[in-house]
Structure formats: structure tokens, C-alpha cells
Amino acid sequence: MKKVHIVAHTHWDREWYFSDNEAFIQFSYHMDEVIYALENKELDYYYLDGQLSILDDYLKVYPNQEATLKKLVEVNKLFIGPWYTQMDEFVVAGESVVKNLQIGIEMSKRLGGHTSLGYLPDSFGQGKDMPKIYNGFGIEDAVFWRGMPNEVTKSREFYWTAEDGSKVLTINIRNGYYAGVALVEGELYQKKEILDIVSQDSATDVVTLPVGGDQRAVDRNLKEIIQEVNEQFGKEYTIEESNYPHIFNLLRKQTKNLPTVQGEFMSGSVSKIHRSIYSSRYDLKQLNDKVENRLIFQLEPLMLMADDLGIPFKRELLDYIWKLLLKNHAHDSIGGCNTDKTNEMILARYKEADQLSYSTVDYLVRKISESIAEIKPNDLILFNTLPYKRCDPYIVEVSTKLKHIKLFDDNHQELEHQILSSEKVYAGEVRRLERDYDEAKYYYIHKISFIKETDPLAYTIVTIEEQAELVHNKMITNERAVVENEAYKLSFSDGQFCILDKRQEKTYENCLYVEESGDEGDTYDYSPAYHDKVHHLNFDTSNVVVQTGPFLSTMTLKGSWSLPKDLQSRKEEQLNAKVNYTFVVTLSKESKRIDMKLKIDNQVLDHRMRLVVKTPVKSQVSYADTLFGIVERKNQDPHIHDWKKLGWKEEPTEIYPMIHYSTIHDATTSWTILSRGIKEYQVIDSDLYITLFRGVGFLGRPELLRRPGDASGNQYRYIPTPDSQLLGELEMDISLIISEVFDPVMVQKEYQLYSNESPYYQIQTLNRFTNPIQYFQSNKVDQLNGLNTLIDLSDSNLVYSALELSRDQKWVQIRLYNPSLASSVENEKIMLKNKSNIHFVDLNGNTIETLGKLHEIQLGKFKPGEIKTVAIERTQ
């Protein structure tokens, strides 16, 4: 006889086709019902969706309820955490997932403790690195619904492993987190039917049946239902109220015959997985990447540097910004599958997090710079917040009274520089007529590029000397449509690009173009138009300007494409809309990358645009980065032709997510695309198709070519989303690396350099608007301390993931991982400036191993995919 464990719960979407404000009103009253039901024994247990953000919002309005909630948690009636938000697993950074759990667990402690469960019931697929992240927080159990392929295992219970050996005992609630609603609302035969279904594939006699759903009210008659079902079907099943910790304790006693599975799960065989949501509302994902990278690679390391120097680390401020971002990482929020009203609120949070994070950077670089004892007017202070030496060209703006300048390093050796642009600007009070301006109050803003080697996690000073005569290197306009550096020579002719890879001595003709096609899908899924027309867009009508210099060379193409303005025009094959574009290709001195920026003025409805990179690679698989590693994916799904016959929920189109990059390679060459906010790619034959953006007009549509059946989101009505058409100006940043072999460590390092421009500050009073808070007065620090966090990972064979301050602020933590799927990394070490106490800690900062007081940290062997966090005690 099987025992069916009923888990009373709610799944609380923060926002969706409703706003978080609207959902909050429901939640305010919902919590009254939860508390009443638990205190009056209408329910024995209740699981509050595994996320703390909803309670965080609730307790700001109802702080008097904290003691009540804490009591219910402590007596194991109310189960909370461990997440801050129910996050997506495919398009946010690994460090965002770590912060999500760190903040969620810390808040749970205040409320009586968290449920140690990797609970993500509705995320659109499961990332391959989740077992090692869970284990990194001491979590050994997991529950999810979407993504599990039928053919991997039929058992609902299994061990899910990662390549480093991490594993979690997992329950796949294959019929959804709402399956148990049939037990409450169904007829007697339907109650029996759901018991049969959930028991059928259970490998043990411990069967899980969640009773709850989206924003579902408390089922106050659950005990009566359980009693009725036990009376009716007691010969086959025993049913009882239960909770996940109890279920997993029982399940662990019956694990002998459970299967073990490994990898990511993004199959539409049993549930919709939305294998193209990665390109929905590109504008939101782009802003997420911008803020996320700034927080991880710039702000927290800079706050640590500032704290060493004597400017206090503001943990509360950093957490506040992270919470804004994490609220946007809920699976619907980051997915973009929401109403326009909801997406406006998501955009507002991104803007708030953006402004708070860049203003903190601006404040700290100014505070530090102005407090340096030997600083002089016109000095330029450059900050490196990465643990590598920076040798790539800086691009900065400086303000001077005179028109010409020279740069000098700290040894007063002149630094060659390149003027990218100069502008004469007025510093006095504005007047109606420009002729009334005082000529003496004009100054110059120069955008310049130069190279100045900067140590890891440090700052350096460049002296600017103003000159009356011309002394600089200007950008030279070149009539030939050719740019080159040490690695590449890129030429443009007859609308086509040709790339010469100088290192491999290979030439690639006609290797870049844009593809445009119709999109009759919705905010969840791309789907081809019923009457589609695919356009192959070259740049043959472009006006071309080439500028070259010692540090940067650019090729700028401006033109327009004629396209159908909507689906009806596409059907009629009319080209009645113009999309203006500017495409800029930049080669930097000694760079491995070809940097590209595409700006377009989108005036077309319901379409998709992709950059196509034609490569010579012969391979059946592609690669992309994951939360803490890489993943190999097939370029053609084995069920692409029989998915309908098998009854799948959507077509398994080989459209895949990437966090920062995607790669195809073979034995002779490797081609990698990096992006700032683009999250989707596909490989067709040998070519990389990078989804720049797509525009659609409805939250959900029924009967898509790629996804038959009901509309997603809300199947009962069309919900227009005109903002999701993304009309107007859009800007996409991508970069191409061609190399002999695929080196994921090199690629991630290049991505970090590419996506993080170094902060800088000039000591000057001419321009009081270099940033929005520059106008405010600021006091200097009386005396700066020395920098303590000096480490150098320039030659490391590991990926640097984060530099963070422990929650108790006593330890600096450096997180590294081995991205390889098969190879171990050994003999890695970190040299410290000062001898310090060293621990290995888990992802939540708990000590795993004490190494003692060391100058040199031997990191030991990194298994494939393994993450390690080193904690260095701070010196006072």
C-alpha cells in the first residue's frame, strides 16, 4: 500500500498578468488565513512557496506579525525559504543565484529557520549546476516540476548529480504543483484518478501530492477531504497531511533502487518549457546584465577596497540593491512574460538598482580619489576592480581648460594616447543667446583611449598636462573599409564582411549578416508566422566610415533595411517599413575580440532579428556557459520530427539559452559569441544564430506553430502587450572571439573585461556634471589606510566568480570554479600580500576546512565543474 503525502502550499507569483501591488493585497489577506488555519489546527503544515521576498514585503507593512510567524516556523507548522525569490536558472548569473540563497536564508533565520530544500516548482527548466549550488548551501533535497524528459527516467524520485559529484535527492512533481487541487475540487472518480497518476511512477511507497496553486487560497477543508478519501480508497492508499522534510526523511530509507541522472532539464515532453523565452523583452534582460555585472565585478570589490582604505562597507545598502534585482529574477519577471503594466514596474526596479549601484561607484571613486594624499589637480585615477592586471585600452572622458593634453604615468613617463573626440563646452550660467556667453568660461571634454597597466584590485594615477599646441594622436579617417589589430584584419566590400584571423592565417568570407523573420508567437515563445517571409539582410546600402588609431580602430556602417511593417504586410510580401541601423565594429590593440554594436530604430511589429555568424566549424554540438560551468547541447534534437506524435507540449526547437556566451568548435577552430544582455542562440548547420531581439503583441496566443493548444499565461482571453513589440531605438552589444581551441577560462575572463569598464575619476572643477552626484559637496577621508585585498589571478586556470565580504564582515571570500566538463585543475595557488588565517567555506560562508595562517594558499585539486570559496581573515 502506498502512502500519499499531502503538502498544503501556495505558489505565489510575485507578478505576472497582474502587478506585485495587486498580488500584495491578496497576500495580505491570504496570510490571515494561513495563520488562522495553522493556529486553529485546520492545517497541520503549510509551505509558503520557498521564497522570502513575499514575506519581506508583508512584514514591512505588518511588522507586528513577525513574532507570530516566527513561532509557527519554530514549531514546524509554517515552512519558509530558502530562496529570496523563485528564480530562473538559465539567464541570470551564478552569483545572483548565490546571493538569492544567501539573503533568503539569512532572513529565514530571523523568522525561525529555513526549509533546507531546493524548491523551484515552476522555473522554466532546470540548470545543470543546481545540485552543486544546493550542496554548497548544505541542501541535499530538491523539488521541481518543469523540464524533465520522459526518456531520462520514469521515476518521480531520483538522485540528481553534477559533474563534480554533488547530488541531491529529488522529487519531480511531474503533473505540476497544482495537481492536488483535483483532490479538493474534483468528483470522487477524479480524486481516485489523481491518486493513481501520482502513484504510478513513484519508485517507492512514499508518494508526494502538493495541494495548492497560483495565489490559491487556503484549503480549509483539507482534513475533511483527507478523511473522505481515506474512507473511500483506504484499501489502496493511505493519505495524510505532510511536509517536505518529513517526506524526504522517509524517502531516504528507500533509496536503494533509485536512479541517478545528470545534466540540465529543458524538455517540453511533459510540460511547457518555453524554449525561446530567453529573447522576450530583450530590453529588460539587457538592463539586468548591466546591473548584475556592476554589482558582482565592480561594486562589491570596490566597496571592499574602500573599506580597506577607511570608508565603511555598507552591507545594508548592497543588500537593498541586490533585493531589487532579485525581485526581477523571479521566473516570470526575468522571462518578460507579463503584462505591460507589470513590465513597467520591473523596469522601474531595474532603473532604481541601476541608479543606486552606479551612484555608489561614483561616490566611492570620488571619495577615494580626492582623499589620496599626493593627489594633484588634473590627476586621473583609474580603478581596477577585477583580480587580473588590466592591460586593455582605457576609454575615458577628461575635462581641461586648454585644447590639447599629454598623459604621464607615475614615473612621469609619457603615455601615448588617442583622441576619440573633443567637444568645447560652456561652464558658466546658461543664457538665452549663445553670444552672451563669456569666452573665458569655456573648456574642453576629450574622449581618449590609452593603455596603462593596472594591478588587480588597485588604483593607479595618470597625470594630465594641458598643452597649448597639438601633441596628440587623433583618429584618422580611412577611405579603405578595413580595420585591423594584432589578431584580426576585417574588411567590408559589397555589403559583406571578410575576417582574416592572423594567428591561424585563415580568411572567412561573407561571415556576418542579419536575418529577419516574422514572429506570430507571444511573450513566452517565438513561433514562425503562419505566412512567413525570411529576409537575409546584408549591409550593402551602408554609408561606411573607418577611423583608425594606435589603440582603437572602428568601422561604422549606417543604412536602412526595408521590411514588412506587420504580419499582414508580411503575408502580402510588402516592404512598407524602414528600419534604420548603425553597425559599429571595433578592434582594440592586442585584443582577442571583435567588438560589435548594432543600433536599430525598430518600426516593425511581430518579428525577430538575429545576427548570423557563418563559421567553418564541423560539429554536432554547441556549448554555452551555465551558472558555474559550461554545457554541451545537441545542434539537432532527436525528437524534432516526432514531437507531436509523442504528445509533447511544444516543439523542441534547438533554441538555447546562454548567460554570457555561446560557442561552437571542432578540432581546428573555435568561434565564440559574447553578449551584454543577449540570452539566446541556435546553431544551424555550421552557423551561429544569435537572437538580437524579438517583438510580439500579446502575453499569450493559442495554437502557435511551435506550441499547439491553449495560450500560455491566460488561456481565457487575449492580453495585448504593445510595449513588448519593442518599437523604437534598440542597442545590442556582442563580441566575437575566433581561437584555435575552446578555452572556457579565457572566454569568461574576456567576458569580464568586455562587460566591465573600469571606474575612473579626474581631479578637476571645470565639469561639475561628470555624474549626477558630482555637484554635491564631499568631505575627504582624513587619512587613507593601505589596500589589503591584493591578489592576482591573471595566470589562473580557474574562472573567477566573485569577491565578497562575509555576512559577519570578518572575512574576504574569493570564489573560483573549474568550468571543464571532464578535466581537473591542480597546482593552483593564491599569493597574499600579508599572512592571514585561511578557511575553505561553503557558498553560505560556513567553514569546511581550516588551513591556518598563510602567505600562499594552495587551492588543491578542482574536480570538473567544482566550485571552491576561499575565506581570508581581514586584518584590522
C-alpha positions, 0 to 999 in steps of 0.5 A: 500500500502506498502512502500519499503525502499531502503538502498544503502550499501556495505558489505565489507569483510575485507578478505576472498578468497582474502587478506585485501591488495587486498580488500584495493585497491578496497576500495580505489577506491570504496570510490571515488565513494561513495563520488562522488555519495553522493556529486553529489546527485546520492545517497541520503544515503549510509551505509558503512557496520557498521564497522570502521576498513575499514575506519581506514585503508583508512584514514591512507593512505588518511588522507586528506579525513577525513574532507570530510567524516566527513561532509557527516556523519554530514549531514546524507548522509554517515552512519558509525559504530558502530562496529570496525569490523563485528564480530562473536558472538559465539567464541570470548569473551564478552569483545572483543565484548565490546571493538569492540563497544567501539573503533568503536564508539569512532572513529565514533565520530571523523568522525561525529557520529555513526549509533546507530544500531546493524548491523551484516548482515552476522555473522554466527548466532546470540548470545543470549546476543546481545540485552543486549550488544546493550542496554548497548551501548544505541542501541535499533535497530538491523539488521541481516540476518543469523540464524533465524528459520522459526518456531520462527516467520514469521515476518521480524520485531520483538522485540528481548529480553534477559533474563534480559529484554533488547530488541531491535527492529529488522529487519531480512533481511531474503533473505540476504543483497544482495537481492536488487541487483535483483532490479538493475540487474534483468528483470522487472518480477524479480524486481516485484518478489523481491518486493513481497518476501520482502513484504510478511512477513513484519508485517507492511507497512514499508518494508526494501530492502538493495541494495548492496553486497560483495565489490559491487560497487556503484549503480549509477543508483539507482534513475533511477531504483527507478523511473522505478519501481515506474512507473511500480508497483506504484499501489502496492508499493511505493519505495524510497531511505532510511536509517536505522534510518529513517526506524526504526523511522517509524517502531516504530509507528507500533509496536503494533502487533509485536512479541517478541522472545528470545534466540540465532539464529543458524538455517540453515532453511533459510540460511547457518549457518555453524554449525561446523565452530567453529573447522576450523583452530583450530590453529588460534582460539587457538592463539586468546584465548591466546591473548584475555585472556592476554589482558582482565585478565592480561594486562589491570589490570596490566597496571592499577596497574602500573599506580597506582604505577607511570608508565603511562597507555598507552591507545594508545598502548592497543588500537593498540593491541586490533585493531589487534585482532579485525581485526581477529574477523571479521566473516570470519577471526575468522571462518578460512574460507579463503584462505591460503594466507589470513590465513597467514596474520591473523596469522601474526596479531595474532603473532604481538598482541601476541608479543606486549601484552606479551612484555608489561607484561614483561616490566611492571613486570620488571619495577615494580619489580626492582623499589620496594624499599626493593627489594633484589637480588634473590627476586621473585615477583609474580603478581596477576592480577585477583580480587580473592586471588590466592591460586593455585600452582605457576609454575615458572622458577628461575635462581641461581648460586648454585644447590639447593634453599629454598623459604621464604615468607615475614615473612621469613617463609619457603615455601615448594616447588617442583622441576619440573626440573633443567637444568645447563646452560652456561652464558658466550660467546658461543664457538665452543667446549663445553670444552672451556667453563669456569666452573665458568660461569655456573648456574642453571634454576629450574622449581618449583611449590609452593603455596603462597597466593596472594591478588587480584590485588597485588604483593607479594615477595618470597625470594630465598636462594641458598643452597649448599646441597639438601633441596628440594622436587623433583618429584618422579617417580611412577611405579603405573599409578595413580595420585591423589589430594584432589578431584580426584584419576585417574588411567590408566590400559589397555589403559583406564582411571578410575576417582574416584571423592572423594567428591561424592565417585563415580568411572567412568570407561573407561571415556576418549578416542579419536575418529577419523573420516574422514572429506570430508567437507571444511573450513566452515563445517565438513561433514562425508566422503562419505566412512567413517571409525570411529576409537575409539582410546584408549591409550593402546600402551602408554609408561606411566610415573607418577611423583608425588609431594606435589603440582603437580602430572602428568601422561604422556602417549606417543604412536602412533595411526595408521590411514588412511593417506587420504580419499582414504586410508580411503575408502580402510580401510588402516592404512598407517599413524602414528600419534604420541601423548603425553597425559599429565594429571595433578592434582594440590593440592586442585584443582577442575580440571583435567588438560589435554594436548594432543600433536599430530604430525598430518600426516593425511589429511581430518579428525577430532579428538575429545576427548570423555568424557563418563559421567553418566549424564541423560539429554536432554540438554547441556549448554555452556557459551555465551558472558555474560551468559550461554545457554541451547541447545537441545542434539537432534534437532527436525528437524534432520530427516526432514531437507531436506524435509523442504528445509533447507540449511544444516543439523542441526547437534547438533554441538555447539559452546562454548567460554570457556566451555561446560557442561552437568548435571542432578540432581546428577552430573555435568561434565564440559569441559574447553578449551584454544582455543577449540570452539566446542562440541556435546553431544551424548547420555550421552557423551561429544564430544569435537572437538580437531581439524579438517583438510580439503583441500579446502575453499569450496566443493559442495554437502557435506553430511551435506550441499547439493548444491553449495560450500560455499565461491566460488561456481565457482571453487575449492580453495585448502587450504593445510595449513588448513589440519593442518599437523604437531605438534598440542597442545590442552589444556582442563580441566575437572571439575566433581561437584555435581551441575552446578555452572556457577560462579565457572566454569568461575572463574576456567576458569580464573585461568586455562587460566591465569598464573600469571606474575612473575619476579626474581631479578637476572643477571645470565639469561639475556634471561628470555624474549626477552626484558630482555637484554635491559637496564631499568631505575627504577621508582624513587619512587613507589606510593601505589596500589589503585585498591584493591578489592576482589571478591573471595566470589562473586556470580557474574562472573567477566568480566573485569577491565578497565580504562575509555576512559577519564582515570578518572575512574576504571570500574569493570564489573560483570554479573549474568550468571543464566538463571532464578535466581537473585543475591542480597546482593552483595557488593564491599569493597574499600580500600579508599572512592571514588565517585561511578557511575553505567555506561553503557558498553560505560562508560556513567553514569546511576546512581550516588551513591556518595562517598563510602567505600562499594558499594552495587551492588543491585539486578542482574536480570538473565543474567544482566550485571552491570559496576561499575565506581570508581573515581581514586584518584590522 
